[in-house]
Amino acid sequence: MSASPPGVHIPLNHDSNDPHVHVPSTIPDHNLERKIHEKQSEDEWEHDPLNPRNWPPAKKWTTTAIVALYTFVTPLASSIMAPGLPDVAIKFNITSPTVTALTLSIFLLSFAIGPLFAAPLSEVYGRLWVLHLANLLFLVLNLGCAFSRNTASFLVFRFLAGFVGSTPVAIGGGVVSDLFSERDRASAMALYFIGPLIGPVVGPVMGGFIAESVGIQDVFFVVVAICGIAAVPGILLMRESYAPVIRLRRDKNSLDPEKAATIHPAFTMNKWAYLWINLKRPVIIMTRSFICFILSLYMALIYGIYYLMFTTFPDLFSIVYHFSIGTGGLPYIGIGVGFLSATIIGARICNKTYLYLAEKNGGKGKPEMRIPAVILGSLIVPVGLFWYGWSAQAKIHFMMPIVGAAIFGFGIMIASLAIQLYLVDAFTYAASAIAAASTLRSLLGFAFPLFGQQMFAALGYGGGNSLLAGLAIVIGIPFPIWIYYAGESIRARSSMTR
């Protein structure tokens, strides 16, 4: 029998009821055509100059640096008033230690809620103007903090400032994912992530001297000034980086509605229904992905301990070591040194480990190749906590607890950077995954300082930090090892991962 050319239908002289005869269907396979079109569209986009991953390196790094500046300002504002808490209590006639601590930590409560809205909105309307509007609103709300006349108004402005201030932290990882491929993003992620960690360190150093020299109100004027400075290059130089929104805008006037619908579901779906789907996504990822939950829980734990240190520093260094309000901010530099050194070393470790394991796997990288760096950081964190706690308990030279805090900061940065990289690599909607992690992280950052004084009063610095180190060991070491070996098979069963 002669072969027929592909795609040509030749009538056969057979009984159509004969079950052994196969008659090619003349009905077109619409699903197949749709898949072919989608594949062609993706191939075209991969080489399109509008694709942010094809931008010149200078443009990519400029965008990353501006996002890093945005993510630096808001965490700085969360802690800049920490050394001046006694002045806040005097200004507003606050007598309760819990309410005094609340003026600082209420920022983190709303900082936990904000990402649940900011990240989904950025996946509907794009990253650019969500970032800009949040920065400008943050500026206005900090002016409100500066001019507050009573405790209630101050707490309201701090709460709202935390809500909008969470936006850069929630979206920044998504921007890095937009711009850089898996093999190239470790250094960019380190630059972005240094903001949320170094900001709370720089804040008390600045805030201590400002509160002592000119007053607590001027602390907020400094935050307003930095927001304004960040807005100038941001508005002038940043461009939209979220690929689906870029493609949506490019194809909005397409003559072929079916072609446009394959690019972005917003063409065919009710606007509010589409927005609701996106708003639910961070909660769905957190509740349905055990990997996201356990990694986020560990990052939240060490972040909560980090903020708990902030509440113990003023008492430890003013009462035990007799630091003034101004110099009381200097011990925070120890954690900052740990963060900065880990930014340089940790990015190299994450990148080299990933490339080495990918090469051993035939050149194919997997998100689980980020986990060895998580384990390394998880081993360092309890060392720093034991060092800090027992040297403070023994009241030896003030540099010893500062060194312990630096070791702790080094471990936090390496573990957190690797977790962020894993979430961005593993989940289709990177901003929503990071928003889910940011929410849990900020909730514990809010809660831990509220019980810190009571815990250390009962257990002492040594016992309290040993308890926290034990929790970090239980969660931070066995679970990442399990994810390293079982993560790929778990991801394969999930529709939310790549």
Summary of the structure (lengths in Angstrom):
residues: 498
radius of gyration: 26.1
end to end distance: 45.9
largest distance: 102.9
contacts: 1792
relative contact order: 0.13
helix: 80%
strand: 0%
